[in-house]
Amino acid sequence: MTADHPRPPPRRRFFALGRNELKGLFWQVLVVGIAVGVIAFLWSNTVTNLSARRITTGFAFLGREAGMPIADSLLAYNPRDTYLWAFVVGIANTLRVAVIGIVLATVLGTLIGVSRLSANWLLSRLAAVYVETLRDIPLLLQLLFWYVLMQALPAARAAWRPVEGVFLSNRGLILPAIPFGPPQLWVLGAAVLGLAVFYIIRRRLIAQQMRDGKPRPAWPFALGLIVALPAAVSLVLGVSWTIEWPQLRGFNFVGGLTLAPEYFALLIALVTYTSAFIAEIVRSGIQSVPRGQWDAANALGLRRSFMLRQIILPQALRVIVPPMTSQYLNLTKNSSLAVAIGYQDVVSVANTTLNQTGQAIEAIALIMAVFLTISLSISFFMNWYNARIALVER
Amino acid sequence: MTAITDMPDAPRAARRPQIGNPVLRWLRKNLFSSIPNGILTIVLLAILAKGIFSFLQWGIANAVWLTPANDSSACKAARGLGACWAIIPEKYRFILFGTYPFDEQWRPALAVLLFIALYYLSTRRALWRRELVYLWIGALALISVLMWGGVFGLSFVSQDRWGGLPVTLILATFGLAFGFPLGILVALGRRSKLPAIRSLSVLYVELIRGVPLVSLLFMASVMFPLFMPSGFNIDKLLRAQIAIILFAGAYLAEVIRGGLQAVPRGQYEAADALGLSYWRKHRLIVLPQAIRHVIPPLVNTFIAFFKDTSLVLIIGIFDLLTTAKTAIIDPAWQQFSVEVYIFVAAIYFVFCFAMSRYSRSLEASTASR
């Protein structure tokens, strides 16, 4: 923010500075002086304390062997690896829960928010109860609750099977999966490339339609680029897409994708909690669209799905996106509660490091650096998106 | 609850003639307005009925309500079939007051009641006067006397024996009582035209808001002792309290800044024309208007903050959630943690729900003016 308001130009006096400037200067020197003084005081204490406790500062410890176990991780890790690698694994775990959590919370929150506006009284009431209950109970309590429930699930041998191939037990959620390696990665790469090319072509088509008004269907391109291209790559390389079904062998499961209880509990807690807030944002966004827009769309006889997609949502998004950004940031920061149930995200790894090495300042600085980077990236992306969808005013 | 019926929602069917039983009419309009809607209603009713039925069966019909002291055999027999509410009468004093000396627990109980009375009085708009501040100061002093003791014949109880609900209320109340003025100062700093003050405020807000509260609490518990001169040791609870105040200050500052931005420029100009100083201008003219603008988001911040005090569990401070978690470590009762969590969730819910209701009513009354 810049200045409150313009002040009248100060009267020039004997000094070159007016009274207000002198006052301003005085206050700034005072506040900065206090801040510098406090920091210097804390700094000198810290240096004294560290030397008294024989703790060397610096990030050299990152190269040492970590020796901490990390049970559940995306990246390969064993306790002989360095602290640096342990941090990287922790960051990957944080991102794994945050990215998937954001996607699921957005979907669930939008569903609940739209349900709250439903003409069906029962549905809207149930959605309201969901929102009120989840919002008024601390997230950490919900997290512990889910974790206790996960542990109370039957043992692997008596696992629940809600659907064939899916097992829910105290070992977590086990899903059938496709083994993923370099060949599959090539196909995925082709799909991403196809999507990017399709996006460019679609923009061209829309621009052409804007010029002459003739609609040009985009679906043949979509079929070719997003479906046929990856399929062709898959055929040429002979990639196999067999699904690996998890099986119970002895006391544990073999194959498939395992979501550990800690991860699963954290994901459920973050998604349900954040979805309650997202639901309110979506509801207020949709309600902010003036009634006349609905009436006009109805008067034109548009289909409901078309009306929502082309008229209501683009206007609602302008209200929705900024608060949504803070919810995404909250979810990411809240994933640090993982430390309470022993899922090893970056905070948990840093905490263990801190206890093992005594490098408190470095460990906490690393946590802060990681979260500031994530926060800034999310805000940057959402601000870009917001600017794209914002109302262009005359 | 906001009126859901007058949402600008889907095309409502043309008005039907108002005939027939009003109940049937209501059902038809709200539950069976179309065939898909009717199907949805029936499916939802079936799920709801099943959910409520199994909850009643578990929570009431098959539940164990009372057992002889320290005997969980009846609960173990009912495990899987019914809830063990007997754990609540067994453990409630520990959950509510932690390890506070058993015979003295009327003191924290009285402190909790004082807090609640204080909150209640603060919601009465007729009482929003200067006297309320004195009342707050008096009540907080009385609460400190009750908790610590050591005077008036009350035995002294050191801070490390405090626990449970009073600790949660203390962390939240003091966090707000100090965080709020801090937030005002930072918000003013952020809008100041003095560059050094402005950048310090921006740095403070962005640094605190950019990192999780957990890391601030770690910092308070691990790094604070490093910051202090040797031999100077401050209490764990106080360290957490400082972290919470700093955290609250940053979040409240952003809300208040929003309010400051909403005060029309003419108000500043009028205050300047009157020749008011910076502080008098803000105290008498700008801040009262700014804060009135942001009362609903302020209350929402209070709610979020009240819930967030539970994070002190991570650094081992005995707030309500920590005492609940500790209560179920007892091997005899270990398996009945769900019941304890439900009990504690209900306590948090009552406080937060009351606040959110109050925020709604304030919103309604400020909107109508």
HADDOCK unambig.tbl for C-alpha pairs under 7 A between the chains (distance, minus, plus):
assign (segid A and resid 1 and name CA) (segid B and resid 191 and name CA) 5.70 0.50 0.50
assign (segid A and resid 2 and name CA) (segid B and resid 191 and name CA) 6.55 0.50 0.50
assign (segid A and resid 2 and name CA) (segid B and resid 193 and name CA) 6.55 0.50 0.50
assign (segid A and resid 3 and name CA) (segid B and resid 191 and name CA) 6.57 0.50 0.50
assign (segid A and resid 3 and name CA) (segid B and resid 192 and name CA) 6.39 0.50 0.50
assign (segid A and resid 3 and name CA) (segid B and resid 193 and name CA) 4.94 0.50 0.50
assign (segid A and resid 4 and name CA) (segid B and resid 191 and name CA) 6.60 0.50 0.50
assign (segid A and resid 24 and name CA) (segid B and resid 194 and name CA) 6.51 0.50 0.50
assign (segid A and resid 28 and name CA) (segid B and resid 194 and name CA) 6.84 0.50 0.50
assign (segid A and resid 28 and name CA) (segid B and resid 196 and name CA) 6.00 0.50 0.50
assign (segid A and resid 28 and name CA) (segid B and resid 197 and name CA) 6.06 0.50 0.50
assign (segid A and resid 31 and name CA) (segid B and resid 197 and name CA) 6.99 0.50 0.50
assign (segid A and resid 42 and name CA) (segid B and resid 227 and name CA) 4.87 0.50 0.50
assign (segid A and resid 42 and name CA) (segid B and resid 228 and name CA) 6.57 0.50 0.50
assign (segid A and resid 43 and name CA) (segid B and resid 227 and name CA) 6.88 0.50 0.50
assign (segid A and resid 45 and name CA) (segid B and resid 226 and name CA) 6.89 0.50 0.50
assign (segid A and resid 45 and name CA) (segid B and resid 227 and name CA) 5.43 0.50 0.50
assign (segid A and resid 45 and name CA) (segid B and resid 228 and name CA) 5.78 0.50 0.50
assign (segid A and resid 45 and name CA) (segid B and resid 229 and name CA) 5.30 0.50 0.50
assign (segid A and resid 46 and name CA) (segid B and resid 226 and name CA) 5.05 0.50 0.50
assign (segid A and resid 46 and name CA) (segid B and resid 227 and name CA) 4.87 0.50 0.50
assign (segid A and resid 49 and name CA) (segid B and resid 226 and name CA) 5.85 0.50 0.50
assign (segid A and resid 49 and name CA) (segid B and resid 230 and name CA) 6.91 0.50 0.50
assign (segid A and resid 117 and name CA) (segid B and resid 4 and name CA) 6.85 0.50 0.50
assign (segid A and resid 117 and name CA) (segid B and resid 9 and name CA) 6.95 0.50 0.50
assign (segid A and resid 119 and name CA) (segid B and resid 30 and name CA) 6.45 0.50 0.50
assign (segid A and resid 120 and name CA) (segid B and resid 30 and name CA) 5.40 0.50 0.50
assign (segid A and resid 120 and name CA) (segid B and resid 31 and name CA) 5.21 0.50 0.50
assign (segid A and resid 120 and name CA) (segid B and resid 37 and name CA) 6.52 0.50 0.50
assign (segid A and resid 121 and name CA) (segid B and resid 30 and name CA) 5.11 0.50 0.50
assign (segid A and resid 121 and name CA) (segid B and resid 31 and name CA) 5.93 0.50 0.50
assign (segid A and resid 122 and name CA) (segid B and resid 31 and name CA) 6.88 0.50 0.50
assign (segid A and resid 122 and name CA) (segid B and resid 41 and name CA) 6.75 0.50 0.50
assign (segid A and resid 136 and name CA) (segid B and resid 348 and name CA) 6.94 0.50 0.50
assign (segid A and resid 136 and name CA) (segid B and resid 349 and name CA) 5.07 0.50 0.50
assign (segid A and resid 136 and name CA) (segid B and resid 352 and name CA) 5.26 0.50 0.50
assign (segid A and resid 136 and name CA) (segid B and resid 353 and name CA) 6.13 0.50 0.50
assign (segid A and resid 137 and name CA) (segid B and resid 307 and name CA) 6.84 0.50 0.50
assign (segid A and resid 137 and name CA) (segid B and resid 345 and name CA) 5.86 0.50 0.50
assign (segid A and resid 137 and name CA) (segid B and resid 348 and name CA) 5.87 0.50 0.50
assign (segid A and resid 137 and name CA) (segid B and resid 349 and name CA) 5.54 0.50 0.50
assign (segid A and resid 138 and name CA) (segid B and resid 307 and name CA) 4.68 0.50 0.50
assign (segid A and resid 138 and name CA) (segid B and resid 308 and name CA) 6.68 0.50 0.50
assign (segid A and resid 138 and name CA) (segid B and resid 310 and name CA) 6.98 0.50 0.50
assign (segid A and resid 140 and name CA) (segid B and resid 311 and name CA) 6.83 0.50 0.50
assign (segid A and resid 145 and name CA) (segid B and resid 338 and name CA) 6.52 0.50 0.50
assign (segid A and resid 145 and name CA) (segid B and resid 341 and name CA) 6.54 0.50 0.50
assign (segid A and resid 287 and name CA) (segid B and resid 8 and name CA) 6.91 0.50 0.50
assign (segid A and resid 291 and name CA) (segid B and resid 8 and name CA) 5.35 0.50 0.50
assign (segid A and resid 298 and name CA) (segid B and resid 11 and name CA) 6.90 0.50 0.50
assign (segid A and resid 333 and name CA) (segid B and resid 211 and name CA) 6.68 0.50 0.50
assign (segid A and resid 333 and name CA) (segid B and resid 212 and name CA) 4.86 0.50 0.50
assign (segid A and resid 334 and name CA) (segid B and resid 212 and name CA) 6.68 0.50 0.50
assign (segid A and resid 336 and name CA) (segid B and resid 212 and name CA) 6.81 0.50 0.50
assign (segid A and resid 336 and name CA) (segid B and resid 214 and name CA) 6.75 0.50 0.50
assign (segid A and resid 340 and name CA) (segid B and resid 314 and name CA) 6.28 0.50 0.50
assign (segid A and resid 360 and name CA) (segid B and resid 222 and name CA) 6.77 0.50 0.50
assign (segid A and resid 360 and name CA) (segid B and resid 223 and name CA) 6.55 0.50 0.50
assign (segid A and resid 364 and name CA) (segid B and resid 215 and name CA) 6.80 0.50 0.50
assign (segid A and resid 364 and name CA) (segid B and resid 219 and name CA) 6.91 0.50 0.50
assign (segid A and resid 368 and name CA) (segid B and resid 211 and name CA) 5.69 0.50 0.50
assign (segid A and resid 371 and name CA) (segid B and resid 210 and name CA) 6.53 0.50 0.50
assign (segid A and resid 371 and name CA) (segid B and resid 211 and name CA) 5.54 0.50 0.50
assign (segid A and resid 372 and name CA) (segid B and resid 210 and name CA) 5.26 0.50 0.50
assign (segid A and resid 372 and name CA) (segid B and resid 211 and name CA) 6.26 0.50 0.50
assign (segid A and resid 375 and name CA) (segid B and resid 210 and name CA) 6.20 0.50 0.50
